[in-house]
Amino acid sequence: MKVLASLFLALAVLGCASQPREDIFPPDTSADAAACREEARRDPALRDLRRSTFIGFAAQEENLRNEIVTTQRRAYFDCMALRGHTRQGGVERVRR
């Protein structure tokens, strides 16, 4: 019974981690930004990352969530650059 409960909890945590968070993208309401957000959510690299699960290892699950966010942001900004938009600011987000 404990194994089933921990498996359910791990799957629930992974389900929450795979949901795209709006706050990882800049608050831009342009059509290009909306298209790039959608493209970043469908990035094939994300599909591969989401398939690599570390159930039961909290540190590795956190690393996986951070890698998913980093990959989504990179795909978004690459898409925006291809559409001719430059990135604002000069400081990169701190990776933990």
C-alpha positions in Angstrom: 0.0 0.0 0.0 2.9 2.4 0.8 4.4 1.7 -2.6 1.2 2.5 -4.3 0.8 5.8 -2.3 4.4 6.8 -3.0 4.0 6.1 -6.7 0.8 8.1 -6.9 2.6 11.0 -5.1 5.6 10.9 -7.4 3.3 10.9 -10.5 1.4 13.8 -9.1 4.6 15.8 -8.6 5.8 14.9 -12.1 2.4 16.0 -13.5 2.7 19.4 -11.8 6.3 19.7 -13.0 5.3 19.1 -16.6 2.7 21.8 -16.7 4.0 25.0 -18.4 4.3 27.9 -16.1 3.4 31.3 -17.5 5.9 33.1 -15.3 8.9 31.5 -17.1 8.1 33.6 -20.2 8.3 37.4 -20.3 4.9 39.2 -20.1 4.6 40.0 -23.8 1.2 40.1 -25.4 2.3 40.3 -29.1 1.3 37.6 -31.6 4.9 36.6 -32.1 5.3 36.1 -28.4 2.2 33.9 -28.2 3.4 31.8 -31.2 6.8 31.4 -29.6 5.4 30.4 -26.3 3.4 27.7 -28.0 6.4 26.6 -30.0 8.5 26.5 -26.8 5.9 24.2 -25.1 6.0 21.8 -28.1 9.8 21.7 -28.3 10.9 18.1 -29.0 13.7 18.5 -26.4 11.0 19.0 -23.8 9.3 15.7 -24.7 12.6 13.9 -24.2 13.2 15.6 -20.9 9.8 14.8 -19.6 10.3 11.1 -20.4 13.4 11.0 -18.3 12.0 10.6 -14.8 13.7 10.2 -11.5 10.9 9.0 -9.2 11.9 9.2 -5.6 15.0 11.3 -5.9 13.9 14.8 -4.9 17.2 16.5 -5.9 17.1 14.9 -9.4 13.4 15.8 -9.8 14.3 19.4 -9.0 17.1 19.3 -11.5 14.8 17.9 -14.1 12.2 20.7 -13.5 14.9 23.3 -13.8 16.2 21.8 -17.0 12.6 21.8 -18.4 12.2 25.5 -17.6 15.7 26.3 -19.0 14.9 24.4 -22.2 11.5 26.2 -22.6 13.0 29.6 -22.1 15.8 28.9 -24.6 13.3 27.7 -27.2 11.2 30.8 -26.6 14.0 33.2 -27.0 15.5 31.4 -30.0 12.1 31.6 -31.7 11.8 35.3 -30.8 15.2 36.0 -32.2 14.3 34.2 -35.5 11.3 36.6 -35.7 13.5 39.6 -35.3 12.9 40.5 -31.6 15.9 41.2 -29.5 16.2 40.1 -25.9 15.8 42.8 -23.3 18.3 43.3 -20.5 21.9 42.1 -20.1 21.9 39.7 -17.2 21.2 36.0 -17.6 18.9 34.2 -15.1 20.8 32.5 -12.3 20.7 28.7 -12.7 20.4 26.6 -9.6 
